[in-house]
Amino acid sequence: MAANNKTNKLAFLSMPAPASYVAGLGRGASGFTTRSDIGPAREGPSAEVVAEAQARRGEEPDIDPDQFQDPDNEYGLFAGTTYEADDEEADKIYEQVDQKMDARRKARREAREEQELAKHRAERPKIQQQFADLKRGLAAVTDAEWENIPEVGNLTRKKRKRDERSFVVPDSVLVGDRAKGEYENALDARQQATGGFETPADSGTLTNFVEMGQARDKILSLKLDQVSGTSTSSGLSTSVDPKGYLTSLDSVVIKSDAEIGDIKRARMLFDSLVKSNPKHAPGWIAAACLEEHAGRMVAARKLIKMGCEQCPKNEDVWLEAARLHNNDDAKVILANAVQHVGQSVKIWLAAADLEHDIKAKKRVLRKALEHIPNSVRLWKETVNLESSAQDARIILSRAVEVIPMSVELWLALARLETPEKAKAVLNKARKAVPTSHEIWIAAGRLLEQEAYASEKTDEQREKELAVVDKTIEAGVKELRRHQVLLTREQWLKEAEKCEDEGSPRTSEAIVKATIAMDVEEEDRLDTWVGDAESAESRGKVGTARAILAYALRVFPDKKTLWRKAADLERTHGTKESLNAILERAVHHCPQAEVLWLMWAKEKWLSGDVPAAREVLEKAFVANPESEQIWLAAVKLEAENGELGVARELLVRARTVADTQRIWMKSAVFERQQGQLDTALQTLETALKKYPKFAKLYMIQGQIHQQRGNFPAARASYAAGIKAVPKDVTLWILASRLEEADGKSIKARALLDKARLAIPGNDLLWAEAVGVEERSGGTAQAKTVLARGLQECPTSGLLWSMAIWAEPRPTRKSKSADALRKAADDPLIICTVARLFWAERKIEKARQWFERAVKINPDLGDVWGWWLKFERQHGTKEYQEEVIKRCVAAEPHHGLTWQAVAKDLKNTGRITKELLELVADALH
């Protein structure tokens, strides 16, 4: 009963729907909006139906709050009024006003709208516009390219039913399957060279390691059988050479997994490349090279053959195909190549290289010249094969007829001809190629060669060589006329080239004709000197000599130019050339004392003393009051043992020249000869004339000290200090006199006064340190040295003393400080070299000694240390080299060097002897 009275929840389904019911209206499902926004798919309830439903529910209809404010809405306050003629007229008037106002703004509004639309389209273009250019490009797509476009894949990420269609097996799979069981019966060059095998793991199929292992075992057993000479089935062979077998195993090239993977990926890429663009020759070449690298020569040859079929007009493919095949096959390949690329010089040359017989090479090259008669390279190769000069001449004659613009062929023909015919050939070449400077230079070289060819007098030879100058000069003018403007630097390079090839006169002619080009008048001297130095630094002595010779013709009165020319001849020329240049120099610059002295010295060094005297006599005539020439004459006579003549010359010099240096040299000469009284008398006379010349006081004091007359020496030094208080050497000599007399305190006081009179002088500080060290005050010496470094922080002498004053462990750090303060001081560099020497670092020490003498070659102490080092650690050759370079540098300074050189016992010694004495004295 209860079950029968139970409420049926689904009873509403059989009831009629309410009058205003619309299915799905409550959840907004009254219709759908299409892509074009054409409205709902079906109409919703009308306004009347909605109003009736609202009235039935007792709801008030919705009223639009803005309806009373809209003048076009006639449902408001005046909704019930009658529309009369006045209203119609008013509406027309308002409409006309609106049209008038709209017409006034129309142009500006439309322009603004178009601008906004264009801006919007530029910022957010339609997809159709974005691909417009690509669409237009599709017009050029060929049918084959259209077929190669891949199909569109499935990008929806939805599972689709697998396509059960079947496909035809491609030919490549069938061919690959067929080739799987083939054996290659040819070894490539690398296999033959190394004797090993390369077995690529990638054969286009899945790797079967079981089969690989079986094949390896089989090959191993075969190899063992070959080595032992017996069958492996017996198991009794013991004749295998294990060392030889291991050596052969070393030749096996084993590819790593990574390399095999790289080869696979590269093969896939190249395969895709040649399929997508079969006309691309480099792709075929790269694919074939890959297979060659992998050891698959057969596959490489197949690929390159396909490349030749696809790209028959590309010479590189044919050349690669010839390279991958043996000699006979390569000949066939290149024979096919010339049918397709008959104008390729490379292919013809490669075909000629394949021939081993000279006749066959000539045949191939002549055939090539029939196809390509305008190839200079083919003509040159053909000429090079000829062993007969006559045949080569005939071929070159034909070559210049075919290619008249080739300068190389004209010059080659001229070289093979006789001199007379060569002139005719070069004249023809000049007419055919009027813009070539090489032809003019070759003509000059030919004339020079003729001038030196046969026995001729010097006058005839000079005439012919003058023609070389005229020819080159005419060539330069002719080239300018044809607008061929080579720069001065290019002409100088050509001159250097001629010098290298053995034509110095042609080189000189080029310099004469072109050295003045493109140079301002005020810059000529500097520019030419720079050119000469540059050429000399490159070893082109002839060019440098020619440049200086031209400069001397323009500036004959420049003393510096004559000195540079003389230095060049001294270094690279002969005695005769040096003598000639110096004779010309003194002729043009008779007042240049240094040139007279150089000439006299060269005569003296060559052993011709009478000639040296003659030169000095001429110098006296040109410069009667020259102090240097008088002193040079005295030195010449004194060193050749003519002491009386030297004394007479000094007397005359004192009368004629009467300079303070001549008086000083007179006193020194008398002192060297042991005439101390005469020397003192000379000094007294000289001091009356020149009381401010410090060296006179020094010599006077030294003579008194030599005699043991300390008070007189002290008086001489005191007078000198009073007359010349700024002379450092006087103060030092006075201090040493007091020290020699046992009065160290007075020596110290003198040096203190000297430092007050001459502040910042490192020699005075170094002498003060020496006084303290000699008197036994090491601590005081270090204090004085520290004060000296504060006052003279860049003094190499003080830093060198400071380094050696340090204990051995701290010397290196002290030398680093010294190098930071004065990196280019030769004394510091020499001290560092000595530190390396103490540490037995021989090569480094030698390099630092080299640096020191380059910085200041006039410092004799550095040369002495270097010679001392080479005596201990170097060979005889090293020692001779140091002595030779020191003699060339002629040093004059250095504390030890000056002390040794001015010692009376060493009077008249040459530089080599002084160097050895200095090396012995250094410690």
MARTIDREN-631065 format. One line per 3 residues: number of its first residue (from 1); their letters; for each residue y, z, x of C-alpha. Coordinates in steps of 0.5 Angstrom, whole numbers. Layout:
<nodes>
NUM) A) Y:Z:X; ...
</nodes>
This chain:
<nodes>
1) MAA) 0:0:0; 5:2:6; 3:-5:9
4) NNK) 5:-8:3; 11:-5:2; 13:-7:10
7) TNK) 20:-11:11; 19:-18:13; 23:-19:19
10) LAF) 23:-27:18; 25:-27:11; 31:-30:13
13) LSM) 28:-36:15; 27:-38:8; 34:-36:5
16) PAP) 39:-42:5; 44:-42:10; 51:-39:9
19) ASY) 56:-44:7; 60:-44:13; 54:-43:18
22) VAG) 54:-48:24; 48:-48:28; 50:-45:35
25) LGR) 57:-44:34; 57:-37:36; 55:-39:43
28) GAS) 60:-45:43; 54:-50:42; 58:-54:38
31) GFT) 57:-61:42; 57:-64:49; 63:-67:54
34) TRS) 61:-73:57; 63:-76:64; 69:-80:61
37) DIG) 71:-74:57; 70:-78:50; 70:-71:46
40) PAR) 64:-68:43; 58:-71:41; 59:-69:34
43) EGP) 64:-66:29; 65:-59:28; 67:-56:22
46) SAE) 74:-58:19; 80:-54:18; 79:-53:10
49) VVA) 72:-51:11; 74:-46:17; 80:-43:12
52) EAQ) 75:-43:6; 70:-39:10; 76:-34:13
55) ARR) 78:-33:6; 71:-31:3; 71:-26:9
58) GEE) 78:-23:7; 81:-25:14; 88:-28:14
61) PDI) 89:-35:17; 91:-36:24; 99:-37:24
64) DPD) 102:-41:31; 107:-37:33; 111:-43:36
67) QFQ) 111:-47:30; 118:-45:28; 121:-46:34
70) DPD) 118:-54:35; 123:-59:31; 118:-64:30
73) NEY) 113:-59:27; 115:-60:19; 110:-54:17
76) GLF) 115:-48:18; 121:-46:15; 123:-53:12
79) AGT) 116:-55:11; 117:-56:3; 124:-60:3
82) TYE) 124:-67:1; 125:-73:7; 131:-77:5
85) ADD) 135:-83:8; 140:-78:12; 134:-75:15
88) EEA) 131:-82:17; 138:-84:20; 138:-77:24
91) DKI) 131:-78:27; 133:-86:29; 140:-83:32
94) YEQ) 136:-78:36; 130:-83:38; 136:-88:41
97) VDQ) 139:-82:45; 132:-80:48; 131:-88:49
100) KMD) 138:-88:53; 137:-82:57; 130:-84:59
103) ARR) 132:-91:61; 138:-88:65; 132:-84:69
106) KAR) 127:-89:69; 128:-92:76; 128:-86:79
109) REA) 122:-82:76; 118:-88:77; 119:-89:84
112) REE) 118:-81:85; 112:-82:81; 109:-88:85
115) QEL) 111:-84:91; 107:-78:89; 101:-82:87
118) AKH) 101:-85:94; 102:-78:97; 96:-76:93
121) RAE) 92:-82:94; 93:-81:102; 91:-74:102
124) RPK) 85:-75:97; 83:-82:97; 78:-85:93
127) IQQ) 71:-86:95; 71:-93:94; 77:-94:98
130) QFA) 74:-90:104; 68:-95:105; 73:-101:103
133) DLK) 73:-103:110; 65:-102:111; 64:-106:105
136) RGL) 68:-112:108; 64:-111:114; 58:-112:110
139) AAV) 60:-120:110; 58:-121:117; 51:-118:117
142) TDA) 45:-122:118; 39:-123:114; 35:-120:120
145) EWE) 40:-114:120; 39:-113:113; 32:-113:113
148) NIP) 32:-108:119; 36:-103:115; 32:-96:113
151) EVG) 30:-94:106; 33:-88:103; 30:-82:104
154) NLT) 28:-77:99; 34:-72:99; 33:-68:93
157) RKK) 28:-63:96; 24:-64:90; 16:-65:91
160) RKR) 14:-72:89; 8:-75:87; 5:-77:94
163) DER) 5:-85:94; -2:-87:94; -1:-94:96
166) SFV) -4:-97:102; -1:-101:108; -4:-107:113
169) VPD) -5:-104:120; 0:-107:124; -2:-112:130
172) SVL) 1:-107:135; -4:-102:133; -10:-107:134
175) VGD) -8:-109:141; -7:-102:143; -14:-100:141
178) RAK) -17:-106:144; -13:-105:151; -16:-97:150
181) GEY) -22:-99:154; -20:-104:159; -19:-103:166
184) ENA) -14:-105:171; -16:-109:177; -10:-109:181
187) LDA) -6:-104:185; 2:-103:185; 5:-103:192
190) RQQ) 6:-95:191; -2:-94:190; -3:-99:196
193) ATG) 2:-95:201; 0:-88:199; -8:-89:198
196) GFE) -8:-85:192; -8:-86:184; -4:-85:179
199) TPA) -7:-84:172; -2:-83:166; -4:-78:161
202) DSG) 0:-82:156; -4:-88:153; -1:-88:146
205) TLT) -7:-84:143; -8:-77:143; -11:-74:149
208) NFV) -18:-72:150; -19:-67:155; -26:-67:155
211) EMG) -26:-75:157; -21:-74:162; -25:-68:165
214) QAR) -31:-73:165; -27:-79:168; -25:-74:174
217) DKI) -32:-72:175; -34:-79:175; -29:-82:180
220) LSL) -30:-76:185; -37:-77:185; -36:-85:187
223) KLD) -31:-83:192; -36:-78:195; -41:-84:195
226) QVS) -36:-88:198; -34:-83:204; -41:-81:205
229) GTS) -44:-88:205; -50:-85:201; -52:-84:194
232) TSS) -50:-78:190; -57:-77:187; -60:-75:194
235) GLS) -56:-69:194; -57:-69:202; -51:-72:205
238) TSV) -47:-68:209; -43:-74:213; -37:-73:208
241) DPK) -30:-71:213; -27:-66:209; -20:-66:213
244) GYL) -20:-74:211; -22:-73:204; -16:-67:203
247) TSL) -11:-72:206; -13:-77:201; -12:-72:196
250) DSV) -5:-70:198; -3:-78:196; -5:-77:189
253) VIK) 1:-76:185; 1:-71:180; 5:-71:174
256) SDA) 7:-65:170; 7:-64:163; 15:-64:163
259) EIG) 15:-71:166; 10:-74:162; 14:-71:156
262) DIK) 20:-74:159; 16:-81:160; 14:-81:152
265) RAR) 21:-79:150; 24:-85:154; 18:-90:152
268) MLF) 20:-88:144; 27:-89:146; 26:-96:149
271) DSL) 21:-98:144; 26:-97:139; 32:-100:143
274) VKS) 28:-107:144; 26:-107:137; 33:-106:134
277) NPK) 36:-111:139; 31:-115:142; 37:-120:145
280) HAP) 39:-114:150; 37:-115:157; 38:-108:160
283) GWI) 34:-105:155; 28:-110:157; 29:-108:164
286) AAA) 29:-101:163; 23:-101:159; 19:-104:164
289) CLE) 22:-100:170; 19:-94:166; 12:-97:165
292) EHA) 13:-98:173; 15:-91:174; 9:-89:170
295) GRM) 4:-93:174; 2:-98:168; 4:-104:172
298) VAA) 0:-109:166; 5:-106:161; 11:-107:165
301) RKL) 9:-114:166; 8:-115:159; 14:-112:157
304) IKM) 18:-116:162; 15:-122:160; 17:-121:153
307) GCE) 24:-120:155; 24:-126:159; 22:-130:152
310) QCP) 28:-126:148; 33:-127:153; 32:-133:157
313) KNE) 39:-134:159; 40:-127:163; 38:-128:170
316) DVW) 37:-120:171; 31:-120:167; 28:-126:171
319) LEA) 29:-123:177; 26:-116:175; 20:-120:173
322) ARL) 19:-123:179; 20:-117:183; 14:-114:178
325) HNN) 9:-119:180; 6:-121:187; 9:-127:191
328) DDA) 5:-133:188; 7:-131:181; 14:-129:182
331) KVI) 15:-136:185; 12:-139:178; 17:-134:174
334) LAN) 23:-136:178; 21:-144:177; 21:-142:170
337) AVQ) 28:-138:171; 32:-144:174; 30:-148:168
340) HVG) 34:-144:163; 39:-141:168; 40:-147:173
343) QSV) 47:-144:175; 45:-137:177; 46:-137:185
346) KIW) 42:-130:185; 36:-133:182; 36:-139:187
349) LAA) 37:-134:193; 31:-130:190; 27:-136:190
352) ADL) 29:-138:197; 27:-131:200; 20:-132:197
355) EHD) 18:-137:201; 16:-135:208; 16:-142:211
358) IKA) 23:-144:214; 22:-152:211; 20:-149:204
361) KKR) 27:-145:204; 31:-151:206; 28:-155:201
364) VLR) 29:-149:196; 36:-148:198; 38:-156:198
367) KAL) 35:-156:191; 40:-150:189; 46:-154:192
370) EHI) 44:-160:187; 45:-156:181; 50:-151:184
373) PNS) 54:-155:189; 60:-151:189; 57:-144:191
376) VRL) 60:-142:198; 54:-137:199; 49:-142:198
379) WKE) 52:-147:203; 53:-141:208; 45:-139:207
382) TVN) 43:-146:208; 47:-147:215; 44:-140:217
385) LES) 37:-143:217; 39:-149:221; 37:-148:228
388) SAQ) 41:-154:231; 49:-154:231; 49:-162:230
391) DAR) 45:-161:223; 50:-155:221; 56:-159:223
394) IIL) 53:-164:218; 52:-159:213; 59:-156:213
397) SRA) 62:-162:213; 59:-164:207; 61:-157:204
400) VEV) 68:-157:206; 68:-164:202; 65:-161:196
403) IPM) 69:-154:196; 75:-156:200; 79:-149:198
406) SVE) 73:-145:202; 77:-142:208; 70:-139:210
409) LWL) 67:-146:211; 73:-149:214; 73:-144:220
412) ALA) 65:-144:220; 66:-152:222; 72:-151:226
415) RLE) 67:-146:231; 62:-151:231; 66:-157:233
418) TPE) 69:-158:240; 76:-156:241; 79:-163:240
421) KAK) 75:-164:234; 76:-156:232; 84:-158:232
424) AVL) 83:-164:227; 79:-159:222; 84:-154:222
427) NKA) 89:-159:221; 85:-161:215; 84:-154:213
430) RKA) 91:-152:213; 93:-158:208; 87:-157:204
433) VPT) 89:-149:203; 96:-148:205; 96:-141:203
436) SHE) 91:-138:208; 93:-134:214; 86:-134:217
439) IWI) 87:-141:218; 93:-141:222; 90:-135:226
442) AAG) 84:-139:228; 89:-144:230; 92:-139:235
445) RLL) 86:-136:237; 83:-143:239; 89:-145:243
448) EQE) 88:-138:247; 81:-140:248; 83:-147:251
451) AYA) 88:-144:255; 83:-139:259; 77:-144:258
454) SEK) 78:-148:265; 81:-147:271; 89:-148:271
457) TDE) 95:-146:274; 99:-140:272; 104:-144:270
460) QRE) 100:-149:266; 97:-143:262; 103:-139:261
463) KEL) 106:-146:257; 99:-146:253; 100:-139:251
466) AVV) 107:-140:249; 104:-145:244; 100:-140:241
469) DKT) 107:-136:239; 110:-142:236; 104:-143:232
472) IEA) 103:-136:229; 111:-136:228; 110:-143:225
475) GVK) 105:-141:220; 109:-135:218; 114:-139:216
478) ELR) 110:-144:212; 106:-138:209; 113:-136:206
481) RHQ) 115:-143:204; 108:-143:200; 110:-136:197
484) VLL) 105:-132:201; 108:-126:202; 103:-121:207
487) TRE) 106:-114:208; 108:-112:215; 102:-107:215
490) QWL) 97:-113:213; 100:-117:219; 99:-111:224
493) KEA) 91:-110:221; 90:-118:223; 93:-117:230
496) EKC) 88:-111:231; 83:-115:228; 84:-121:233
499) EDE) 85:-116:239; 78:-113:237; 75:-120:237
502) GSP) 78:-122:244; 84:-125:243; 90:-121:245
505) RTS) 95:-126:246; 94:-128:239; 95:-121:237
508) EAI) 101:-121:241; 104:-127:237; 102:-124:231
511) VKA) 106:-118:233; 112:-122:235; 113:-126:229
514) TIA) 112:-120:224; 114:-114:227; 121:-114:224
517) MDV) 119:-116:217; 121:-111:212; 125:-106:216
520) EEE) 132:-104:216; 136:-105:222; 138:-97:223
523) DRL) 130:-95:222; 127:-101:227; 126:-96:233
526) DTW) 123:-90:229; 119:-95:225; 116:-99:231
529) VGD) 115:-93:236; 111:-90:230; 107:-96:229
532) AES) 105:-96:237; 103:-89:236; 99:-90:230
535) AES) 96:-97:234; 94:-93:240; 91:-87:236
538) RGK) 86:-92:233; 84:-95:240; 88:-101:239
541) VGT) 92:-101:246; 94:-109:246; 97:-108:239
544) ARA) 101:-102:241; 103:-105:248; 105:-111:244
547) ILA) 109:-107:239; 113:-103:245; 114:-110:249
550) YAL) 118:-113:243; 122:-106:242; 124:-106:249
553) RVF) 126:-113:248; 131:-111:242; 133:-104:245
556) PDK) 132:-105:253; 137:-100:254; 132:-94:251
559) KTL) 130:-90:256; 125:-86:251; 122:-93:250
562) WRK) 121:-95:257; 117:-88:258; 113:-89:252
565) AAD) 111:-96:255; 110:-93:262; 105:-87:259
568) LER) 101:-92:255; 100:-96:262; 98:-90:266
571) THG) 93:-88:260; 90:-95:259; 93:-100:263
574) TKE) 92:-101:271; 96:-99:277; 99:-106:277
577) SLN) 101:-106:270; 104:-99:270; 108:-102:277
580) AIL) 111:-108:273; 113:-104:267; 117:-99:271
583) ERA) 120:-104:275; 123:-107:269; 125:-100:267
586) VHH) 129:-98:272; 132:-105:272; 134:-104:265
589) CPQ) 136:-97:266; 138:-96:273; 142:-89:271
592) AEV) 135:-86:268; 133:-82:274; 126:-80:271
595) LWL) 124:-87:271; 126:-88:278; 122:-81:279
598) MWA) 116:-84:275; 116:-90:279; 116:-87:286
601) KEK) 111:-81:284; 106:-87:282; 107:-90:289
604) WLS) 106:-84:292; 100:-82:288; 97:-89:290
607) GDV) 98:-87:297; 103:-92:299; 108:-87:302
610) PAA) 113:-93:305; 113:-96:298; 115:-89:295
613) REV) 121:-88:300; 123:-95:298; 124:-94:291
616) LEK) 127:-87:292; 132:-91:297; 134:-96:291
619) AFV) 135:-90:287; 140:-87:291; 144:-93:291
622) ANP) 144:-93:283; 145:-85:283; 148:-83:289
625) ESE) 149:-76:286; 143:-75:283; 140:-68:284
628) QIW) 133:-70:282; 132:-76:286; 135:-72:293
631) LAA) 130:-67:291; 124:-72:290; 126:-75:297
634) VKL) 125:-68:300; 119:-66:297; 116:-73:299
637) EAE) 118:-72:306; 116:-65:306; 109:-66:304
640) NGE) 108:-72:308; 109:-67:314; 116:-70:316
643) LGV) 120:-64:316; 126:-66:320; 127:-71:315
646) ARE) 126:-67:310; 131:-62:313; 136:-67:314
649) LLV) 136:-70:307; 137:-63:304; 143:-63:309
652) RAR) 146:-69:306; 144:-67:299; 148:-61:300
655) TVA) 154:-65:302; 153:-71:297; 151:-68:291
658) DTQ) 152:-60:292; 149:-57:286; 146:-50:286
661) RIW) 139:-52:285; 140:-56:292; 142:-50:295
664) MKS) 136:-46:292; 131:-51:295; 134:-51:302
667) AVF) 133:-44:302; 126:-44:300; 125:-50:305
670) ERQ) 127:-45:310; 123:-39:308; 117:-44:307
673) QGQ) 118:-46:314; 119:-39:317; 126:-39:318
676) LDT) 128:-33:315; 135:-32:318; 137:-39:317
679) ALQ) 135:-38:309; 139:-32:309; 145:-36:312
682) TLE) 144:-41:307; 144:-36:301; 150:-33:303
685) TAL) 154:-39:303; 151:-41:296; 152:-35:293
688) KKY) 160:-36:295; 159:-42:291; 155:-40:286
691) PKF) 155:-33:284; 152:-33:277; 146:-37:280
694) AKL) 140:-31:279; 135:-35:283; 139:-34:289
697) YMI) 139:-27:289; 132:-27:287; 130:-31:294
700) QGQ) 135:-26:298; 132:-20:295; 125:-22:296
703) IHQ) 126:-24:304; 129:-17:305; 123:-14:302
706) QRG) 119:-19:306; 122:-16:312; 121:-9:309
709) NFP) 129:-8:309; 128:-4:302; 136:-2:302
712) AAR) 138:-9:303; 133:-12:298; 136:-7:293
715) ASY) 143:-9:294; 141:-16:293; 138:-14:286
718) AAG) 143:-10:284; 149:-15:286; 145:-20:282
721) IKA) 144:-16:276; 151:-14:276; 153:-22:276
724) VPK) 147:-24:271; 146:-18:267; 142:-22:262
727) DVT) 137:-25:267; 130:-22:266; 126:-24:272
730) LWI) 132:-20:276; 131:-14:272; 123:-14:273
733) LAS) 124:-16:281; 128:-10:282; 123:-5:278
736) RLE) 118:-8:282; 122:-6:289; 123:1:286
739) EAD) 115:1:285; 113:-1:292; 118:4:295
742) GKS) 114:9:291; 119:11:286; 116:10:279
745) IKA) 121:14:276; 127:10:278; 123:3:276
748) RAL) 122:6:269; 129:8:269; 131:1:271
751) LDK) 127:-2:265; 130:2:260; 137:0:262
754) ARL) 134:-7:262; 131:-7:255; 138:-4:253
757) AIP) 142:-10:256; 137:-15:253; 133:-12:247
760) GND) 127:-16:244; 124:-18:250; 117:-18:251
763) LLW) 117:-19:258; 121:-13:259; 116:-9:255
766) AEA) 110:-12:258; 113:-10:265; 114:-3:262
769) VGV) 107:-2:260; 104:-4:267; 109:1:270
772) EER) 106:6:266; 99:4:267; 100:3:275
775) SGG) 102:10:275; 96:13:271; 99:15:265
778) TAQ) 95:11:260; 97:15:254; 104:14:255
781) AKT) 102:6:256; 100:6:249; 106:9:246
784) VLA) 110:4:250; 106:-2:248; 106:1:240
787) RGL) 114:1:241; 114:-6:244; 110:-9:238
790) QEC) 115:-6:233; 121:-9:237; 117:-16:238
793) PTS) 112:-16:233; 110:-24:234; 109:-23:242
796) GLL) 103:-26:244; 103:-22:251; 104:-15:248
799) WSM) 98:-17:242; 94:-19:248; 95:-13:252
802) AIW) 94:-9:245; 87:-12:244; 85:-10:251
805) AEP) 88:-3:251; 83:-2:245; 76:1:245
808) RPT) 71:-5:245; 69:-3:237; 76:-4:235
811) RKS) 78:-10:239; 76:-15:233; 80:-12:228
814) KSA) 86:-12:233; 85:-19:234; 85:-20:227
817) DAL) 92:-17:226; 94:-21:232; 92:-27:229
820) RKA) 96:-25:222; 102:-24:226; 102:-30:231
823) ADD) 97:-35:229; 99:-40:234; 100:-36:240
826) PLI) 96:-39:246; 96:-32:249; 93:-29:243
829) ICT) 88:-35:242; 86:-35:249; 85:-27:248
832) VAR) 80:-29:242; 76:-34:246; 75:-28:251
835) LFW) 73:-24:246; 67:-29:244; 66:-30:251
838) AER) 64:-22:252; 60:-23:246; 56:-28:249
841) KIE) 58:-33:243; 59:-39:248; 61:-45:244
844) KAR) 66:-41:240; 69:-39:246; 69:-46:248
847) QWF) 72:-48:242; 78:-43:242; 80:-44:249
850) ERA) 80:-52:247; 85:-49:241; 89:-45:246
853) VKI) 90:-51:251; 92:-56:245; 98:-51:243
856) NPD) 101:-50:250; 98:-54:255; 104:-52:260
859) LGD) 101:-45:260; 97:-45:267; 93:-38:266
862) VWG) 90:-41:260; 87:-46:264; 85:-41:269
865) WWL) 81:-37:264; 78:-43:261; 75:-45:268
868) KFE) 73:-38:270; 69:-38:263; 66:-45:265
871) RQH) 64:-43:272; 60:-37:269; 57:-41:263
874) GTK) 58:-48:263; 55:-54:267; 59:-58:273
877) EYQ) 61:-63:268; 64:-58:264; 68:-55:270
880) EEV) 70:-62:272; 73:-64:265; 77:-57:265
883) IKR) 80:-59:272; 81:-66:270; 85:-64:264
886) CVA) 89:-59:267; 91:-64:273; 93:-69:267
889) AEP) 97:-63:264; 101:-60:270; 102:-53:268
892) HHG) 108:-49:271; 108:-43:267; 104:-37:266
895) LTW) 105:-30:269; 99:-31:274; 100:-38:275
898) QAV) 107:-37:277; 105:-32:282; 100:-36:285
901) AKD) 104:-42:286; 110:-39:289; 106:-35:294
904) LKN) 108:-38:301; 101:-38:303; 100:-43:297
907) TGR) 106:-48:299; 104:-55:298; 97:-54:295
910) ITK) 96:-59:289; 94:-57:282; 87:-57:282
913) ELL) 87:-52:288; 92:-48:285; 88:-48:278
916) ELV) 82:-45:283; 86:-40:286; 88:-38:279
919) ADA) 81:-37:276; 79:-33:282; 86:-28:281
922) LH) 84:-27:274; 80:-21:272
</nodes>
